[in-house]
Amino acid sequence: MSESLTKVILSVITTNRNRASGGTPIFYCDDQKEMELFAKNLEAILDGIAHRIGEDVYLIVKHF
């Protein structure tokens, strides 16, 4: 059976440098307001969906 990729994490946006690491692009913001602005803009630019997964972390995910 052939499997296909259905979701891809395009970026991580956070205010906490201890919450994210790895190969996905990570955007570190100074505060909640900046983090929400980055999430909104990257969601549109990357044609993905912003998912808030904590007080200090958003993921931008592409759903296929």
PyMOL commands that set and color helices and strands:
alter all, ss='L'
color gray80, all
select helices_A, chain A and resi 32-45
alter helices_A, ss='H'
color red, helices_A
select strands_A, chain A and resi 7-14+26-28+49-54+57-63
alter strands_A, ss='S'
color yellow, strands_A
deselect
rebuild
show_as cartoon
